[in-house]
Amino acid sequence: MNEYIYSFSGKKANLRNILHCDMNNFYASVECMLEPKLKNYPVAVCGRVEDRHGIVLAKNYHAKKFDVATGDTVWMAKKKCPELVIVEPHFDEYLKYSSLAKQIYCQYTDMVEPFGLDECWLDVTASELLFGAPDTIAQKIRETIKNDLGLTISVGVSFNKIFAKLGSDMKKPDAVTVINHDDFKEKIWNLPVCNLFGVGRATDSALKKVYINTIGDLARCDPAFLQSRFGKNGVKLWQYANGADDSEVEKIDYNRTVKSVGHGTTTPSDLKNNDEVWKVILQLTQDIAHRLKAYGLRANGVSVSVRDCNFCAKQWQKKLESPSQCTIIIAKSAFELFRQSYKWNKDIRSVTVTAIDLVPKDIPKQDSVFSDSEKTERLEKLDNCIEQIRNRFGKSIIKNAVLCGNDVRSSPLSSVAFSKANSYI
């Protein structure tokens, strides 16, 4: 690689060595590694059909040969490949192997930025004297992942994050692809524009309408035209295509600002009344409150979104009386928001609750003159006590009576151990 590159502003910038490590067919590969008998069969990792999460989350290369695609419904995937083996996801295992892979990456640099469970950017610019050229480091990492974890990765090597990710996609599985500053035009400008990071289906379709079909077409386009047509995103994509991405790789211990904490679910059967929605909201909010406590945050507001049985989505939000991380306070606010907003023209298929407008938990708060501060304090103390018990003995050791019995998120909403007289408390 050259010693320097020049940005479009004309300023000289040090050339970086960036890797993008992408674990091949991660979920499916972990399942096949844990159960070697599966390796010779087409395999798809899918959610539980009975829970209406029955879509393909990941597939192995045998399944890809039959055009099985991520997002296919189970029946669609089975139609494409009658011999397809369906396995349920084991997220604890995926977290485990994702963490083990990061530990290997950190042997070469502390600048490791995760992008989901299965992808990471690495800046190895300062690692060359210790471990060799960037493509040599990439090969060492690829071999270590394969030998130590039994999984394969594809690694892109380039001078910026965008081209490094593009490189990891160009050759799979178990491969290293280098895109240098000297030859990136020859290597990537003839590729479809949808291959470029940031170009999704909608953007790809919009670009094609103005005859931008390849990355080279985008790179050679007038940026003023792109801005007039696509706004700031158009200029950003033009910079990506021309190799002008200068975004940094964050360190492994970098803490991003948490802007919201949400949790949603698709229920096994459609929700038909407020009582059923309340139980879902309450259970979702328990997870949200737990994470708010873990992050040391309080929410100033709450958002509720639903999809009805016709997949039509609606969303609402409101401010809380004062910042809170208390389960019941957030749940009651979310439910009141839903009850005031939803007209019950259709049954509901899925519910998502999100804590928004987050602030540090220790920041001074001003209670409303209309709020019952003593009651709020009692609820928060109770919630903290419950949190401590769950942390010690497990999250299912104590629960609201209305949630006793089956998990309302993954089984029919039929178990009611709480009278309507005491509802929503």
Phi, psi and omega per residue, in radians:
M1 nan 2.676 3.109
N2 -1.191 2.818 -3.116
E3 -1.279 -0.589 -3.092
Y4 -2.395 2.706 2.923
I5 -2.203 2.885 3.141
Y6 -2.057 2.346 3.089
S7 -1.404 2.970 -3.112
F8 -1.237 -0.236 3.071
S9 -1.425 -0.122 3.137
G10 1.614 -0.096 -3.130
K11 -1.425 2.524 3.131
K12 -1.401 2.367 -3.127
A13 -2.276 2.446 3.103
N14 -1.122 2.388 3.111
L15 -1.268 2.366 -3.141
R16 -1.887 2.814 3.034
N17 -2.043 1.875 -3.039
I18 -2.019 2.364 3.020
L19 -1.943 2.564 2.942
H20 -2.172 1.990 -3.102
C21 -1.766 2.119 -3.088
D22 -2.132 2.002 -3.133
M23 -1.310 2.129 -2.994
N24 -1.180 2.199 3.069
N25 0.787 0.927 -2.831
F26 -0.899 -1.025 -3.087
Y27 -1.010 -0.837 -3.108
A28 -1.157 -0.658 -3.141
S29 -1.148 -0.682 3.093
V30 -1.115 -0.758 3.138
E31 -1.085 -0.736 -3.136
C32 -1.235 -0.554 3.093
M33 -1.224 -0.700 3.139
L34 -1.271 -0.506 3.113
E35 -2.230 1.483 -3.017
P36 -0.965 -0.441 3.135
K37 -1.053 -0.407 -3.089
L38 -1.347 -0.295 -2.971
K39 -1.064 -0.478 -3.095
N40 -1.641 0.123 -3.104
Y41 -2.102 2.700 2.981
P42 -1.210 2.202 -3.027
V43 -2.233 2.422 3.029
A44 -2.301 2.348 3.040
V45 -1.594 2.121 -3.039
C46 -2.339 2.652 2.989
G47 -1.213 2.904 -3.094
R48 -1.211 2.178 -3.141
V49 -1.064 -0.715 -3.110
E50 -1.168 -0.335 3.079
D51 -1.668 0.101 -3.137
R52 1.079 0.483 2.991
H53 -1.892 0.460 -2.976
G54 -1.404 1.159 3.027
I55 -2.178 2.800 -3.132
V56 -1.327 2.088 3.087
L57 -1.599 -0.551 3.139
A58 -2.840 2.762 3.128
K59 -2.579 2.727 3.095
N60 -1.574 3.123 -3.045
Y61 -1.226 -0.484 3.055
H62 -1.086 -0.692 3.120
A63 -1.248 -0.602 3.124
K64 -1.061 -0.551 3.131
K65 -1.079 -0.406 3.120
F66 -1.692 0.198 3.115
D67 1.196 0.399 3.017
V68 -1.206 2.254 -3.019
A69 -2.161 2.608 3.030
T70 -1.034 2.303 -3.109
G71 1.723 -0.240 3.044
D72 -1.076 2.512 2.952
T73 -1.231 2.801 -3.108
V74 -1.068 -0.751 -3.108
W75 -1.144 -0.609 3.110
M76 -1.171 -0.754 3.132
A77 -1.124 -0.706 3.125
K78 -1.188 -0.538 3.082
K79 -1.169 -0.694 3.100
K80 -1.200 -0.650 -3.054
C81 -2.428 1.576 -3.094
P82 -1.022 -0.447 -3.113
E83 -1.552 0.128 -3.073
L84 -1.062 2.289 3.081
V85 -1.637 2.129 -3.127
I86 -1.696 2.227 3.055
V87 -2.193 2.537 3.102
E88 -1.387 2.629 -3.127
P89 -1.255 2.588 3.057
H90 -2.185 1.491 -2.969
F91 -1.157 -0.499 3.096
D92 -1.086 -0.672 3.105
E93 -1.181 -0.686 -3.134
Y94 -1.146 -0.694 3.080
L95 -1.100 -0.710 -3.130
K96 -1.069 -0.873 -3.070
Y97 -1.302 -0.485 3.014
S98 -1.112 -0.743 3.116
S99 -1.156 -0.712 3.118
L100 -1.106 -0.675 3.104
A101 -1.123 -0.737 3.126
K102 -1.090 -0.621 3.101
Q103 -1.093 -0.643 3.090
I104 -1.192 -0.763 3.114
Y105 -1.022 -0.690 -3.068
C106 -1.245 -0.153 3.031
Q107 -1.251 -0.300 -3.080
Y108 -1.920 -0.409 3.135
T109 -2.897 2.672 3.035
D110 -1.632 -0.029 3.106
M111 -1.632 1.439 -3.077
V112 -2.205 1.962 -3.083
E113 -1.946 1.924 3.131
P114 -1.175 2.573 3.016
F115 -2.348 1.409 -2.970
G116 1.459 -3.072 -3.111
L117 -1.246 -0.550 -2.918
D118 -1.905 0.041 -3.096
E119 -2.295 2.539 3.071
C120 -2.590 2.477 2.908
W121 -1.638 2.480 3.082
L122 -2.237 2.312 2.992
D123 -1.749 1.912 -3.088
V124 -1.913 0.410 -3.111
T125 -0.993 -0.726 -3.094
A126 -1.566 0.086 -3.057
S127 -1.733 -0.083 -2.997
E128 -1.104 -0.705 -3.119
L129 -1.134 -0.540 -3.118
L130 -1.498 -0.691 -2.934
F131 -2.152 -0.041 3.098
G132 1.797 -3.040 -3.111
A133 -1.091 2.757 -3.089
P134 -1.021 -0.661 3.112
D135 -1.212 -0.524 3.060
T136 -1.172 -0.762 3.088
I137 -1.062 -0.740 3.135
A138 -1.034 -0.754 3.137
Q139 -1.146 -0.702 3.122
K140 -1.082 -0.767 3.135
I141 -1.133 -0.773 3.139
R142 -1.018 -0.782 -3.117
E143 -1.199 -0.670 3.141
T144 -1.150 -0.772 3.106
I145 -1.040 -0.726 -3.108
K146 -1.202 -0.754 -3.080
N147 -1.347 -0.698 -3.039
D148 -1.525 -0.596 -3.068
L149 -1.908 -0.246 -3.116
G150 1.302 0.358 -3.131
L151 -2.130 2.828 3.116
T152 -2.026 2.642 3.071
I153 -2.322 2.728 2.939
S154 -1.927 2.399 -3.066
V155 -2.148 2.228 2.989
G156 -1.728 2.393 -3.128
V157 -2.136 2.158 3.136
S158 -2.777 -2.983 -3.078
F159 -1.735 0.015 3.017
N160 -2.634 2.939 -3.040
K161 -1.171 -0.688 -3.063
I162 -1.117 -0.823 -3.120
F163 -1.281 -0.510 3.077
A164 -1.117 -0.749 3.105
K165 -1.155 -0.718 3.097
L166 -1.043 -0.692 3.135
G167 -1.117 -0.684 -3.128
S168 -1.178 -0.389 3.114
D169 -1.498 -0.296 -2.981
M170 -1.312 -0.498 -3.117
K171 -2.476 2.079 -3.125
K172 -2.464 2.689 -0.133
P173 -1.580 3.082 2.912
D174 0.942 1.029 -3.041
A175 -2.570 2.815 3.035
V176 -2.157 2.251 3.132
T177 -2.174 2.242 -3.097
V178 -1.886 2.279 3.046
I179 -2.110 1.834 -3.117
N180 -1.494 2.824 3.059
H181 -1.146 -0.524 -3.100
D182 -1.254 -0.519 -2.979
D183 -2.191 0.223 -3.042
F184 -1.126 -0.548 3.136
K185 -1.102 -0.770 3.134
E186 -1.176 -0.578 -3.052
K187 -1.414 -0.623 -2.953
I188 -2.137 -0.283 -3.043
W189 -1.183 -0.332 3.096
N190 -1.556 -0.057 3.140
L191 -1.338 2.655 3.088
P192 -0.984 2.490 -3.082
V193 -1.096 -0.434 3.133
C194 -1.169 -0.254 3.098
N195 -1.293 -0.285 -3.080
L196 -1.386 2.335 3.116
F197 -0.985 2.280 -3.129
G198 1.763 -0.181 3.117
V199 -1.775 1.697 3.092
G200 -1.536 -2.964 -3.075
R201 -1.092 -0.791 -3.097
A202 -1.135 -0.772 3.140
T203 -1.168 -0.697 3.104
D204 -1.027 -0.787 3.135
S205 -1.116 -0.726 -3.138
A206 -1.164 -0.674 3.114
L207 -1.152 -0.690 -3.137
K208 -1.142 -0.495 3.119
K209 -1.159 -0.393 3.085
V210 -1.906 0.424 2.999
Y211 1.148 0.534 2.992
I212 -1.775 1.742 -3.023
N213 -1.877 -0.453 -3.096
T214 -2.121 2.922 3.075
I215 -1.103 -0.624 3.102
G216 -1.124 -0.706 3.075
D217 -0.999 -0.749 -3.141
L218 -1.155 -0.763 -3.098
A219 -1.116 -0.606 -3.090
R220 -1.526 -0.070 -3.083
C221 -1.301 2.691 3.082
D222 -1.245 2.066 -3.112
P223 -1.058 -0.501 3.105
A224 -1.126 -0.691 3.086
F225 -1.132 -0.756 -3.137
L226 -1.090 -0.670 3.131
Q227 -1.188 -0.682 3.136
S228 -1.174 -0.506 -3.072
R229 -1.634 -0.669 -3.016
F230 -2.132 0.011 3.137
G231 1.296 -2.721 -3.109
K232 -1.047 -0.579 -3.133
N233 -1.096 -0.612 3.110
G234 -1.093 -0.740 3.111
V235 -1.173 -0.699 3.127
K236 -1.071 -0.749 3.117
L237 -1.148 -0.640 3.077
W238 -1.081 -0.711 3.084
Q239 -1.127 -0.741 3.093
Y240 -0.996 -0.838 -3.085
A241 -1.100 -0.503 -3.129
N242 -1.643 0.142 3.076
G243 1.352 0.395 -3.049
A244 -1.744 0.339 3.081
D245 -1.285 2.175 3.126
D246 -2.106 0.307 3.138
S247 -1.122 2.471 -3.057
E248 -1.498 2.709 2.972
V249 -1.535 2.154 -3.116
E250 -1.327 2.730 3.080
K251 -1.265 2.721 -3.060
I252 -1.047 -0.523 -3.103
D253 -1.681 0.216 -3.141
Y254 -1.201 2.255 3.141
N255 -1.777 1.918 3.085
R256 -1.300 2.591 3.102
T257 -1.197 2.159 3.115
V258 -1.409 2.075 -3.079
K259 -1.660 -0.477 3.123
S260 -2.764 2.743 3.088
V261 -2.294 2.045 -3.084
G262 -2.306 2.868 3.106
H263 -2.682 2.351 -3.132
G264 -2.455 2.906 -3.141
T265 -2.713 2.608 2.923
T266 -1.717 2.154 -3.027
T267 -1.444 2.691 -3.109
P268 -1.064 -0.589 3.079
S269 -2.354 2.715 -3.087
D270 -1.064 2.482 3.082
L271 -1.434 2.341 -2.978
K272 -2.018 -0.152 -3.120
N273 -2.740 3.025 -3.082
N274 -1.108 -0.638 -3.126
D275 -1.031 -0.763 -3.137
E276 -1.175 -0.694 3.118
V277 -1.138 -0.679 3.124
W278 -1.024 -0.771 -3.120
K279 -1.101 -0.683 3.109
V280 -1.167 -0.816 3.141
I281 -1.034 -0.763 -3.120
L282 -1.090 -0.754 -3.132
Q283 -1.221 -0.677 3.089
L284 -1.101 -0.694 -3.074
T285 -1.206 -0.491 3.073
Q286 -1.037 -0.732 3.101
D287 -1.184 -0.705 3.141
I288 -1.092 -0.812 -3.134
A289 -1.106 -0.650 3.097
H290 -1.058 -0.769 -3.125
R291 -1.242 -0.623 3.070
L292 -1.055 -0.728 3.115
K293 -1.136 -0.717 3.134
A294 -1.111 -0.631 3.140
Y295 -1.467 -0.166 -3.085
G296 1.209 0.714 -3.052
L297 -2.203 2.765 2.962
R298 -2.169 2.695 3.138
A299 -1.777 2.366 3.020
N300 -1.585 -0.249 -3.096
G301 -2.673 2.996 3.141
V302 -2.428 2.523 3.101
S303 -2.155 2.454 3.089
V304 -2.224 2.270 3.043
S305 -2.250 2.525 3.135
V306 -2.363 2.712 2.934
R307 -2.101 2.312 3.135
D308 -1.505 -3.091 -3.053
C309 -1.171 -0.228 3.055
N310 -1.742 0.234 3.103
F311 1.179 0.319 3.061
C312 -1.424 2.250 -3.049
A313 -1.765 2.488 3.060
K314 -2.390 2.579 -3.110
Q315 -2.526 2.493 3.101
W316 -2.458 2.796 3.065
Q317 -2.610 2.769 3.135
K318 -2.689 2.822 3.074
K319 -1.523 2.609 3.016
L320 -1.477 2.808 3.120
E321 -1.091 -0.612 3.064
S322 -2.715 2.762 -3.109
P323 -1.000 2.401 -3.073
S324 -2.593 2.678 2.964
Q325 -2.221 0.329 -3.093
C326 -1.511 2.261 -3.085
T327 -0.943 -0.949 -2.990
I328 -1.217 -0.584 3.118
I329 -1.159 -0.798 3.133
I330 -1.178 -0.723 -3.116
A331 -1.113 -0.789 -3.134
K332 -1.120 -0.701 3.113
S333 -1.134 -0.739 3.121
A334 -1.107 -0.732 -3.117
F335 -1.207 -0.718 3.101
E336 -1.086 -0.682 3.079
L337 -1.061 -0.800 3.122
F338 -1.098 -0.834 -3.039
R339 -1.102 -0.603 3.130
Q340 -1.349 -0.393 -2.974
S341 -1.806 -0.581 -3.019
Y342 -1.589 2.327 -3.019
K343 -1.719 -0.004 3.111
W344 0.983 0.792 2.974
N345 -1.361 -0.453 -3.140
K346 -2.418 2.674 2.992
D347 -1.176 2.802 -3.022
I348 -1.885 2.361 -3.101
R349 -1.702 -0.643 -3.093
S350 -2.558 2.665 -3.114
V351 -2.355 2.410 3.044
T352 -2.310 2.317 3.074
V353 -2.033 2.379 -3.125
T354 -2.352 2.257 3.003
A355 -1.478 2.220 -3.015
I356 -2.195 2.996 3.114
D357 0.918 1.055 -3.007
L358 -1.433 2.545 3.102
V359 -2.405 2.738 3.072
P360 -0.991 2.495 -3.043
K361 -1.143 -0.461 -3.069
D362 -1.554 -0.009 -3.133
I363 -1.187 2.395 3.136
P364 -1.019 2.447 -3.125
K365 -2.163 2.565 3.133
Q366 -1.834 1.942 3.123
D367 -1.277 2.597 3.084
S368 -1.236 2.554 3.101
V369 -1.151 -0.314 -3.123
F370 -1.641 -0.065 -3.087
S371 -1.583 2.708 3.092
D372 -1.670 1.617 -3.025
S373 -1.136 -0.587 3.136
E374 -1.167 -0.734 3.109
K375 -1.128 -0.731 3.122
T376 -1.065 -0.737 3.131
E377 -1.114 -0.703 3.110
R378 -1.117 -0.743 3.130
L379 -1.097 -0.718 -3.133
E380 -1.172 -0.698 3.100
K381 -1.114 -0.741 3.105
L382 -1.085 -0.766 -3.120
D383 -1.107 -0.718 3.122
N384 -1.152 -0.656 3.098
C385 -1.112 -0.794 3.104
I386 -1.067 -0.702 3.127
E387 -1.068 -0.738 3.130
Q388 -1.120 -0.724 3.121
I389 -1.104 -0.758 -3.135
R390 -1.169 -0.680 3.125
N391 -1.098 -0.541 -3.092
R392 -1.510 -0.700 -2.999
F393 -2.015 -0.025 -3.120
G394 1.920 2.578 -3.002
K395 -1.241 -0.275 -3.131
S396 -1.649 0.059 -3.058
I397 -1.251 -0.478 -3.137
I398 -2.491 2.389 -3.108
K399 -2.686 2.849 3.052
N400 -1.118 2.491 -3.079
A401 -1.009 -0.607 -3.114
V402 -1.127 -0.349 -3.120
L403 -1.753 0.083 3.121
C404 -1.152 2.538 -3.090
G405 1.797 -2.415 -3.070
N406 -1.308 2.686 3.064
D407 -1.149 2.062 -3.069
V408 -1.179 -0.277 -3.124
R409 -1.489 -0.310 -3.029
S410 -2.335 0.283 3.090
S411 -2.676 2.842 -3.093
P412 -0.977 2.467 -3.098
L413 -1.438 1.329 -3.056
S414 -2.094 -0.320 -3.083
S415 -1.536 1.960 3.129
V416 -2.158 1.976 3.135
A417 -2.007 0.400 -3.073
F418 -2.434 2.209 -3.073
S419 -1.276 2.724 3.119
K420 -1.153 -0.421 3.112
A421 -1.107 -0.525 -3.132
N422 -1.816 0.275 -2.989
S423 -1.186 2.696 3.015
Y424 1.137 0.519 3.088
I425 -2.147 nan nan
